[in-house]
Amino acid sequence: MNPSEILLKYWGYTTFRSKQEEIIQSILDDNDTLALLPTGGGKSVCFQVPTLAMEGICIVASPLISLMKDQVEQLQNKGIKAAAIYSGMSRREIDITLDNCIYGNFKFLYVSPERLKTEIFIERARQMNICLLAIDEAHCISQWGYNFRPPYLEIAAFKNELGIGRLIALTATATKEVKADIIEKLEMKDAKVFQKSFARANLSYSAFKLENKEGKMLEILTNVPGTSVVYVRSRKRTKEIADMLNRQQISADYYHAGLLGQQRSEKQSAWINNQVRVIVATNAFGMGIDKSDVRTVIHMDLPDSLEAYYQEAGRAGRDGKKAYAVALFHVQDIDELKDRTDRTIVSLAEIKRTYQALANFYKMAIGSHAYTSFPFNYEQFINTYNLPVVETYAALKKLGDEGLIQMTDGFYEQSKITFLLDKGETYKFQIANPKLDPVIKTLLRLYGGEVFAGYAKIKEKDIGSLLKTDKVQVRKWLKFLNDSEVIDYQSAMDSATITFLTPRLDPEKLPIDSKQIEWRRTLAREKAQAVIDYMNSTECRTQIFQRYFDEETSLTCGICDNDLETKKRLKASEIPVEKVEETLDAPRNITELRALMSGFTQDQIMEALRILIEDKKVVENGGKFSLT
């Protein structure tokens, strides 16, 4: 099938979004490709469609387990064979997954960049027919990026060692420095770069400095119907605000990473299916969420960077209809952002202390426990060693950024099984163990042949209903079958976990550069200042984003709070539409128009241009305006 036929068969769409078709063709033409598409721009389609048009498997390097699981589930729901490997999986489960990718005609394998460094993965990958290497969230490779991950730097070595011919890097946010870094660090040759405009014609940005943020939030939710996300920084505040909204007869729920996996899944599903109107969440919510009809995204606290804000705000209006991204802040929030920025870039001494405390917490000897996972209770950990709350979390995040540990909110949210015996051997076991025969028959009845091909998600409660017993007894039976090596049973784990990605090191020999830490502190301060400048600015807010991401334009959006304020000041008679049209006897930029129309302000000229563009009488190209 060609790309258009694949899009229709698996996604149900008859046409591609802007840039998607060009990006797909670039891959099929064997070009190294860099795709910059804003949040909701359809990045995954850009590597999934061409993979389905080629022989072989696509390896996708992705930094977040939640994103991997979400994309794998979406592909599987379309009938496409896909799998993921991530920390917390048993060695047996990893083995089976890799075998499936070698022999089972799988099309996608999602892994963390850390996994690409391991010998076992490299050796098994050699046996795969890899048609494409896709790097998701590629800004993580750049030290200028807002969440730098050093393991990304070793992807080029993996690509070269296996002789992978096609590579695509994808990200939603990248400055000029980040784009150059991605191309250099991935050793992309003659890279084709595709960048969709960071302007969103349907998304109105606003920022309000005020004391009563809750009152303004209520006003927005009352005046703008439809689904909403309200972002806050504190887990405690998610529940407080959700409760307050419910008291005001606005259907709301709360979400944060501290909830059990099943709770998160249920809350997310209720919101996606419009059973709940507003989800009040920390920034743990949103990555990989596919909901197009969000009408408002409201930030009650300031984000750490414009990259993060653009991604979170961009979850509004993915259906192309009018939507609003609103930031609410007061003076204290700016001081708090500056203080938080300084506290979250920790010193090398604090990182070493945290690492030593972890080693003590799990009684680990130097050189032990590579790729070993442990349950992790953050409060218990910091209380045991009297560690500071914010700084310790930042130190753990830095250890994660450096590829030494990986923190997760739970390996998986649902139990799963696979049969280790084939159908014939399973039947023999049933004959020899009649008491377990009903259990095995129930598993096969509920989950079918899928359990012989790979892991199937199960619900102990459903199994218990058919067997007329409770979940506790079902888990005992499944554990017995697991110990008898009939099945591999992975019981759901809702607790947070920490995985050591290297053998335990001497804290004094951690491979972390103190100069890099100081440089990151300076960069973090610059990013925080860009957020503050955005909040206080009277410029077009879309233009601020475009300039930040190195997109040249002189046209304002016309729908943000600052542009609407400008419109209010202008009377219709003051907008020189005809004069601008007359002056465009040749292509001209805004500076030239201002020089030729000295009797008018820039705001008047820009408003006239916007009207002419909406009427399709004028187009902008490379910063110059011309008649159509």
Secondary structure, 3 states (H helix, E strand, C coil): CCHHHHHHHHHCCCCCCCCHHHHHHHHHCCCCEEEECCCCCCHHHHHHHHHHCCCCEEEEECCCHHHHHHHHHHHHHCCCCEEEECCCCCHHHHHHHHHHHHHCCCCEEEECHHHHHCHHHHHHHCCCCEEEEEECCHHHHCCCCCCCCHHHHHHHHHHHHHCCCCEEEEECCCCHHHHHHHHHHCCCCCCEEEECCCCCCCEEEEEEECCCHHHHHHHHHHHCCCEEEEECCCHHHHHHHHHHHHHCCCCEEEECCCCCHHHHHHHHHHHHCCCCCEEEECCCCCCCCCCCCEEEEEECCCCCCHHHHHHHHCCCCCCCCCEEEEEEECHHHHHHHHHHHHHHCCCHHHHHHHHHHHHHHCCCCCCCCCCEEEECCHHHHHHHHCCCHHHHHHHHHHHHHCCCEEEECCCECCCEEEECCCHHHHHHHHHHCHHHHHHHHHHHHHHCCHHHHCCEECCHHHHHHHHCCCHHHHHHHHHHHHHCCCEEEECCECCCEEEECCCCCCHHHCCCCHHHHHHHHHHHHHHHHHHHHHHHCCCCHHHHHHHHCCCCCCCCCCCCHHHHHHHHHCCHHHCCHHHHHHHCCCCECHHHHHHHCCCCCHHHHHHHHHHHHHCCCEEEECCEEEEC
